[in-house]
Amino acid sequence: MSNERPAEAGELCTCGRPAVVVYVNEEYGDVGYCGIEGAAFRPVLPCPWCGSSEAHKEPWGDPGRCPQYTLRPAAKEERKGTT
């Protein structure tokens, strides 16, 4: 079961755009949604979470969210230490 709430400043959709709604879900945690239909097919690049210049894909080819996704991405300086 999930609930939703209005997004706060700095919270992002899985595509990298500012979220308008946040779905609060026990299984997946808080997940932002920008409200743009099909936005996953045109994600923000470079990826706000890992810095990749290529869009993330599921093994079967559909758009995928970054494995490092969090509702609020870490600052660039904090990401440098991770690979």
N, C-alpha and C positions, 0 to 999 in steps of 0.2 A: 504494500500500500504506500502511496506517496501523497504528500500534500504540496501545495505551492504557496509561494509568497512573492511579493514584488522584489526585484533585484535591487541591490544597493550599489552605489558607485564602486567601480573597480572589479565587480564580479563579471566573469566572462562566460559566454556560451562555449560549447565544445568546439565550435568553428573558429573561436578567437575573437569574435565580435562582442561588444557589450551586451550583457544579458538584460532582458526586460522582466523575466520571470525566473525564479529558482525553484526547482522541484526538489523537495526534501524527501529522500528515499533511504530507508535503512540498508537496503542491499547495495546500492551504488554510491551512497553519500549524497551531498548536495550537488546538483547538476544545473548549470545555467542554460537558458534558452533565449536566443536573440529574437525569435518571432519571424525570422525570414525563412520561408519555405525553401528547402533545398540548399541551405547555406553550407551544409557539410561538403557539397560538391565544389564549393568555391571558398575554402578556408583562408584565413589570414595567414600570410607567409612573410617572414619566417615565423615558425610556430612560436607562440608566446611562452610555451612551457619548456621546450627542448632546444629551440633555435633551428630546427630542421628547415631547409629551404624547399623540401618536397612535402606534398600533402601525405598524411598518414592514410594507410589503406588496410582494410581487413584482409585476411588471407585469400578470400574469394574475390577481392577486387573492389568492393564497395568502400566508400569513404569511412574512415575510422577516426576515433578520437585519439589524441596523444596519450600514450601509456602514463605520462607524467601529469595528466590533467588534474588540476585542482581548481576550485571555484575562483580563487585569486592566485594568479601565477606569481612565482618568486621573482624578485628583482633580477635584472640581468647579471649583476655582480654575484648573486647567490647561485645562479645557474652555472657560472663558469667552472665551479668546482665539481660539477657532475658531468657525466658522459652518457 
